[in-house]
Amino acid sequence: MSDGETAEYYTSLCDDPSHEVVLIDCGPREMDVTRAVRKVTGLSLWHSRALARRAPVALLGGLSACRAQAAVAVLRSAGARAEWRQEPEYGERTAPSP
């Protein structure tokens, strides 16, 4: 740049912020929920079972709203309590409540 020229910087904002899928509770149908976790995450059955037993746990992140809703629908149809929510922006995460 020569003297007198200035640089302009812009920040792009996504129209669709990323969302995460959270498994809140497995419910009484643990094996069905384990299979649903496997279906939406692509993990092995063993890892899916470990995640299902650790609920509440975030299963997926960085999804569009449509994909997050679809994953929650699969989990709920298996008997799980699950929700999708917008991921916090960088630096907005707070410490977990006691």
C-alpha positions in Angstrom: 0.0 0.0 0.0 1.1 3.4 -0.7 0.8 6.5 1.5 -2.8 7.6 2.0 -4.3 4.3 1.2 -6.2 2.5 4.0 -7.2 -1.1 4.2 -10.7 -2.1 5.0 -11.6 -5.4 6.8 -15.0 -6.9 6.9 -16.3 -9.7 9.1 -18.7 -12.2 7.4 -21.6 -13.4 9.4 -23.3 -16.7 8.5 -27.0 -16.6 7.8 -27.3 -19.9 9.6 -25.3 -20.1 12.8 -24.0 -23.5 13.8 -26.1 -25.7 16.1 -25.3 -28.6 18.4 -27.3 -31.7 19.3 -27.5 -32.6 23.0 -28.6 -35.9 24.4 -30.3 -35.1 27.7 -31.5 -38.5 28.8 -31.4 -42.0 27.4 -34.8 -43.0 28.9 -35.8 -46.6 29.4 -35.0 -47.8 25.9 -31.2 -47.6 26.1 -30.4 -50.0 23.3 -32.7 -48.2 20.9 -31.1 -44.9 21.8 -27.7 -46.4 21.4 -28.6 -47.4 17.9 -30.0 -43.9 17.2 -26.7 -42.3 18.5 -24.8 -44.6 16.2 -27.0 -43.6 13.3 -26.6 -39.9 13.8 -22.9 -39.8 14.8 -21.5 -42.7 12.7 -19.6 -44.0 15.7 -19.2 -47.7 16.6 -21.9 -49.4 18.7 -19.5 -49.5 21.7 -18.7 -45.7 21.5 -22.4 -44.9 20.9 -23.3 -46.9 24.1 -20.7 -45.1 26.1 -22.0 -41.7 24.9 -25.6 -42.6 25.6 -24.7 -43.7 29.2 -22.9 -40.4 29.8 -26.0 -38.2 29.1 -26.3 -35.3 29.3 -23.7 -35.0 26.5 -23.3 -33.0 23.3 -23.3 -35.5 20.4 -22.8 -33.3 17.4 -21.7 -29.7 16.7 -21.3 -27.4 13.8 -24.6 -28.4 12.1 -27.1 -26.4 10.3 -30.5 -26.0 12.0 -32.1 -28.5 9.6 -29.5 -31.2 10.2 -29.7 -30.6 13.9 -33.5 -30.9 13.9 -33.3 -34.1 11.9 -30.8 -35.7 14.3 -32.9 -34.8 17.3 -36.0 -36.3 15.6 -34.1 -39.6 15.2 -33.0 -39.6 18.8 -36.5 -38.8 20.1 -38.1 -41.5 17.9 -35.8 -43.9 19.8 -37.2 -42.7 23.1 -34.4 -40.3 24.1 -34.8 -36.8 25.4 -32.7 -34.6 23.1 -32.5 -31.0 22.0 -30.7 -28.9 19.5 -29.5 -25.4 20.3 -27.4 -22.7 18.8 -23.7 -23.1 19.6 -22.3 -20.2 21.6 -19.9 -17.9 19.7 -16.2 -18.1 20.3 -15.5 -16.8 23.8 -19.1 -17.0 25.0 -18.8 -20.4 26.7 -19.2 -20.1 30.5 -18.1 -22.5 33.2 -20.6 -25.2 33.9 -22.9 -24.6 36.8 -22.2 -26.6 39.9 
